[in-house]
Amino acid sequence: MEFITEDVIKLLVSAGTGAIIGFEREYHSKSAGLRTMILICVGSTLFTIISVKLGSDPSRIAANIVTGIGFVGGGIIFRDNSSGRITGITTAAAAWVTAALGMCVGFGKGLYETGFVAMILVIFALYGLVPLQTIIKKRNLIRTYRIVCKFNNDTLKHYEHKFEKFGLEAERNMQTKLNGLISGTWSVRGPEKNHEKAIRSFLNDPDILEFDF
């Protein structure tokens, strides 16, 4: 009965651990949120408990759990067609570390302390670093711009000079010419306030027919 009680406690602790991580992802409307992280953590704990009960090789079970989480992470990470950026990496990493924490809980004595310290670090990364991340984004924000206007030889260079004028670094990506119109796409880096100035200027530019930002 003691073993059963201990296992139940492990599963409850695991569910709480997954909930703490999942709440932050759910709050930010990520693809893998509260329920997903709880299931990942509880599942990792359960597989670990079963492996210990059956006397299986722990390293083998751990390797299989990591492989399984790799498939989950592959479904979370995707490319945003509108911006061309890769998204979901943080959520996939959160799922990965959630599985590791679940394994710590499942193995029990000897790894509780390690899991607790790791949990503190994860909470700090997800919650405590948000203000710092906001400051960094304000000082060095990357946005994707797409401008469509009538074609002439210097059109795209003209707008690249405008980016420079607003203190932004622009890297030209795909460009398309069709029916007398030219479309240019840039990855632009710089302070958030400079982006806002550039956007206002482009929105009021009568020569721009389409503008995505």
N, C-alpha and C positions, 0 to 999 in steps of 0.2 A: 504493500500500500504506500510506503514511503517513496518508492521509486515512481509510482504513478503520480503522486502529489507533486514530486519534484518536476516531473515532465510537464504537468499542467502549468506549474508556475513558470517554467521556461517558455512555454507557448504564449502565456499571457504577457510576460516581459517582452517577448519577441514582437507580439502584436502592438504593444505600446511603443516599442522602438520604431517599427515601421510607420506607425501613425504620426510620430513626431516629424519624421522626414517627409512623409506623404502630405502632411498638412501644408508645409511650405510650398511643395510643388502644386498642390491643389489650389492654394491661394493665388498662385501666379498663372492659373489656368493652363498647366502643362498637360501633355498627353498622358503621362503616367502620374496619377495623383494619389490620394489618400488610400483608396482600396487596393490599388496596384502595389504600392509599397508595403502595405500590411501583408498582402498575400505573398509577396516575394520574401519578406523577412520570416514569416511563419513557415512558409514552405522550406526555406533553407534550414531553419531550426528543426523541423520535422524530419527532413531527410538525414540530418546529422544525428538526431536521437535514434532513428531507426538503424543507422549504420553502427552506432555504439552498441545497441541492443543485440544486433546480429553478429557482432564481432568482426565486421567488415573492415577493410583497410581504409582508415580515415582519409588518407591522401587521395585515394581513388574516388571516394564520394565527393570530396572537395573539388577535385578536378571536373567531375561531372556537373556539379552545381555551377561552377564558373562557366562551363560550356553552355549550359542552359540559359544562364543570364546573358551570355553573349548573343543568343538568338533574340531575347527580349530587347536588349539594347539596340540590335540591328533594326528592330521594328519601330523604335522610338526616334532614332536619328533619321532625318530626311532633309532634302534640299527644297528650299522655298523658291518656287519658280518666279515669283514676283520680284524678289530681291537677289536671287542667285546665291544666297547665303545658306550655310549648313546650320540647321537648328536641332535642338534636342540632345546635344552632347552633355550638358549639365545634368539633365534628367536621366540619361543613360548611365552616367557616372554615379548618380545618386542610387539608381537601382542596383548597380554593381556593388557599391559599398554597403547597401542595405542587406544584400545577400551575405556579405562577409560578416556583418554584425549578427545576423541570424545564426550563422555557423558558430560564432563565439558563444552565443547563448546556448546553443544546442550541445556543445562539448562540455559546458559547465565549468566546474572547478579548474582553476589554473588559467582560464581565459576570460573570466568575468571582468577582472581588472583591465585587461587589454581592451576588451570590448567597450568598457565604460569610458576609458580615455579616448578611444577612437570615436565614440559617440559624441563626446564633448567637442572634439575637433570638427566633426561633421556639422554639428549644430552651429558652431562658430562660422564655418565656411558658408553655410546656407543662410544664416540669419545675421550674424555679426558683420560680415563683409559687404552687406548690401549698401550701406552709406558710402563706403570707399569705392564700390563699383559705380555708384551714381556720380561721385566726384570725377572719376576717371572718364566716364562717358561724356560728362559736360565739357571736359577739357580736350577730349580726343574721341569724337563720335564719328563713326563710319556710316554713311548713307549712300544709297544707290539712286542716281538721277537719270532720267530718260527725257530727252528733249527732241521734239519733232518740229521742223521748220522748213521753209523753202530752201532749196539747194543753191549754194554757191561755194566756190572753192575754199573760202576762209570761214565758213559758218561755224564749224566745230571748234576751230582754233579761237574764234571770237569768244565763245562761251568758256573755253578753257582759261582764257585770259581773265574772264570775269570771276571764275572761281579763285584764281590767284589774287585778284583784287580784293576779294573778301577774306583773304587769309586762309584759303583752303587748298589742300593738295588733291588734285584730281588725276585719277588713272583711267584713261580711256579704255573701254571694253568693246563690245560689239557695236558696229555702225552699219546702217542699211540705207540705200538710196532706192527710191521707188516713185515713179510718176512725178518727177520734179521735186520730191520731198526727200529730206535726209533725216535719219533718226540716229541719235548718238546716245550711248549709255556710259556713265562714269561711276566708278567707286570713289567717293569723295571723303576725305578725312580732315577733321579739324574741330575746333571748339563748337559747342552746340549753338552759342549765340551767333557765330559766324554763319552757320547753316541757316539759321532763321533769317538773317539779313539777305542771304543769297536767294532763299526761297521767295521772300517778298518781292525782290527785284525781278525774278523770273516770272512770277505770277502776273506782274504788271507789264511784262514785255510783249508788245503787240505782234512781234515777229514770231513768237512761239505759238505753234498751233496745238501741240500736245505737251503736257508736262507731268511726269510722274516723279514722285520723290518720297 
